[in-house]
Amino acid sequence: MPLKQGLKREERNLSPRTPVLIHKREFQKDCLVGLHYHSSLEINLCRNTTGTVYIDGSQWSLQEAACIILPPGKIHSYKIIRNTGQIDVIHIGLEFFPMLNNSYIREVLNSASFLILREDESPGTEVIHDILSDDEMIRAAGVLTLIQKLIFRTSDAGAAETEYKTDHFLRKIISWSEDNYSRPLTLSEAAEAVNLSLYHFSRKFRSHSGFSYMEYLNQLRLENSLRLLEAGLPVSETAEKSGFSDSSYFIRKFKNSYKVTPLQYQKSLLKETRPVP
């Protein structure tokens, strides 16, 4: 089932000149990182973080996770307890590595599972240092080392990190939502799209993601609104095209998420200061 939209603000500045990006995250308050996926290879380096990560419908505790490796397209979300450690999020744009951007690696990553590694299994500081290097050859070698770890661990049937059943429920509902978010949607429509009752749909979506479906849908709409605002559309038109029937409600939700109004966000683009979800 193809995925189109996702939540890709963190990787938007990947380029041939900057094929690797790192974002440092600290959590002064309880943090909910909504359901999303990326087109990049993602590494999460966790330090004393408490909470839960949901990946492709499975739940994992963050307490013992030192490193989470997510191939492109892996659907994930987080619930993180305040004042507990930090996470360094590294995005790797494989399309900007000519020697690694080939059909074999793409095929491997498409079929690879995610990995959740303990401290003693985590990629060493040397590998991470290589991935962040300014030298193209060193950087590529570091990324290849990481991909090899991903390949060998996911091919190991005994690895605890891969012992889960892939449930395509999220992939189906997200693909449907990405096709329909710009129009008014109801929970009943969403449930019908995946052949579930309203009750079972609501329970299953929350258990697979940590969020309600409407929370996810609002996030998807707000993510799209950023793109439309960046294209210069008026606030009222942005609200309508993003699936918000009420501009006032859109402005309120936007400010709650990004701490500025849509109009303030547009003005901030002139200063190249963009909020990150």
N, C-alpha and C positions, 0 to 999 in steps of 0.2 A: 504494500500500500504506500504510494508516494506521499511524501511530506513536503510542504512548500514554504510555510511562513516561519514558524518557530520563534524563538526569542534570541535575536542575533546581535543585539546592541554591543555586546562585549567584543565581538569579533569584527566589527564593522571597519576597523582601521587596519586590518591585515592587508598587506600589499607585497609586491616583490621586494621592496626596500625594507619592509618590516614584516617578515613572514611569521614571527613569533611575538605574541603579546602576553604580558603578565599583569594581572590585577590583584592587588592585595585587599582582602576583606577582613574587617573586624566587626564584632557584633556587640554594640553597646546595649541593644535591646533585643528581645525575641525577634527572630528574623524568619520570614517565610519567602523562600525563593521559588516562585511559581513554576508550574509545569512548562518545560521548554526543551529544545534540542539545538544543536549547532551543526554547521557543515564542516567545522574544523575538528581536528583531534584535540581532545581536552584533557588536561592533567589538573587534578585538585590536590594540593599538598596541604594536609590538615595538621594543625598543631593544637593539641588539647581541646578539640572541639567536641561539644556535647549536642546531640540531636539525632535526627533521622534523615537518611537520604533514600529517596524512592527512585529506582531505576527500572525502566521497562515493566513497571507494575510490581516489582519486588521491593521489600523494605530492608534497610540495613542500618545498624547503629553506627554512629560516627565516633563513638568513644575509642575504639581500637583501630580506626582507619587512619593510617598515616598517608596513604596515597590512593586516589581514585582515578583510574584511567578510563576515559569514555571515548570509544570510536565515534566517528561522525554519525549523526542521526539517532543517537541513544537518547530516549526521552527520560528526563529526570527532573526532580524537584527536591527542595530541602526544607526541613524545619530545624532551626538552630536556636539553642538556648542562649540567652544574653550573657555577656561577659565570660564567654567560654572560648578562649583561643582565637585562632584566625585561620583563614584558608587563602592560600596563594593559588589563583586560577590562571593556568597557562593555556593559551590557545595557539595551535600550530596549524597554519594554512598549508597543507601538503601540496596544493596546486602551485605554490610558489617555490617548491623544491624540484627543479627539473629532473634530478636523478632519482627522486622518490615518487614522482607523479607518473606512475605507470599502471597498466591494467592489472598486473599481478597484485600489487599492494592495495589497490582499490578493491579488488575482489576479496582479498583477505580481510580487510577492514569491514567490508559489508557483511561478512559472515561472523566476525569476531564478537565475542561477548565483552562486557565490561570487566574490569578487575578492581577489587578492593583489597589493598595490600596493607599488612601490618608494618610496623617500624623496621623489623628485621628483613622484610621483603622489599621495602620501598626502593625505588631507583636511587642510587647514591648521589651525593651532592655533586660528584664529578660529572655524572650524566646530565643533571639539571643545568650545571654550569656550562656544559658543552651546548645544550639546546639553546641557551640564552646568549651564546657567543656571537660576536660580530663577524667571525670568520665563517664563510659559507660552508666550507668543507667540514670544519669541526661541528658546526651546527647540524648539518645533515647526518654526520656520524652519530651524534647524540640522539637524534630523532629515530634513526634506524635501530639503534640499541633498544629504544623504548618500544618500537613496533615489534621487534623480535621477542621481547618479554611478553607482549600482548599475544603474539601468535602462539608461543610455546605454552603459556599458561592456559589459554582458551582451548588448546588442543589436548590438554591433560584432563581426561574424564574424571579423575579423582580430586581435582582442585575444588575446594569448598566454595570458592568465589564463583564458580560456574554452575553450581548445583541448584538450578531453579528452572521452572518451566516458562518459556517465553509466552506471554499472553498478548495477542494482537488486538485486544480490545481498545487499548489506548491509541494505537496507531490508526485504527479504523475511525474512532470518534474524532481524533484530532484532524485527520484528513478531511472528514466531512465538515468539521467546524471551519477549517481554513477555506473551504469552498462556499460557506454560507454565512459567515460571521457578519457580513455587511448588511444583512436584512434582519428584521426582528425574529428571534428564535425563542422557543419555549423548551422547558425541560422535557416535555412529552415528545416533542419532535426529535430531540437528541436521543432519547431512549428508543424511539421507534427506529431511528437510523441504524442502531446496533441490535435491534430485535430483543429488547429487554423491557420489562415493566418499569414504570417510573420509579418504584421503590427499589428494585434491584439495580437499576442503572445508577441511581444516586449513591447507594451504598458502595457499589463496585468502583465508581469513579473516585470517591473519597479514599477508599482503602488502597487503591492503586497509585494515588498521587498525593494524598495528604490534604487535598483541597476539594471544594465543591466544584461542580461543573460551571456554575455561574461565575465563580471566582476566576476560573481558567478563561472563560469566554471574555470577561471584562479585560483580563490581561492581554489577550490576543487582540482585542479591539484597540486598546491603548497603544500597544506596540505598533499597530498599523497606523494609528493617528500620528505618531512621531514621523513616520515616513511621509505622510501627506502634508503635515505642517512644514517639513523640510522642503517639500516641493512648492511651497508658497500658497497652498489653498487656504481660503478663509476659514475661521474657526467653525462657523456654522456648517459649511460644506464638509469640512473634515469630520465633524461629529456625525453627519448623516452617512457619509461614505464608510465610516468605521463601524456603523451599526448602532449608534446612539440616537434614539428618536428625539431626545431632549437635550438641547445644547447646554442648558444650565447643569444638568446632571453630568454631562460629559466634562464640563469645566471643573466641577467639583471632584470627580473621580481622578481627573488628570492631575489636579493640584495635590490630592492626597497621595498619589503615587510618585510624582516628580518634584513636589515642593514649589512649583511655579505654575502659573496659569498657562494655557496654550499660547496666548498672545505674548506673554513674557518669554516663553520658550522660543518662539519665532524670532523675537528681538535678540535673544541671546545667541542665535546662530551667527549674527553679524560679528560677535566677539569670539566665535568658535568655542563656546562653552556649552556643552551638551550634557543633559542629565543622563545617567545610566540607570536602568531599572534594577 
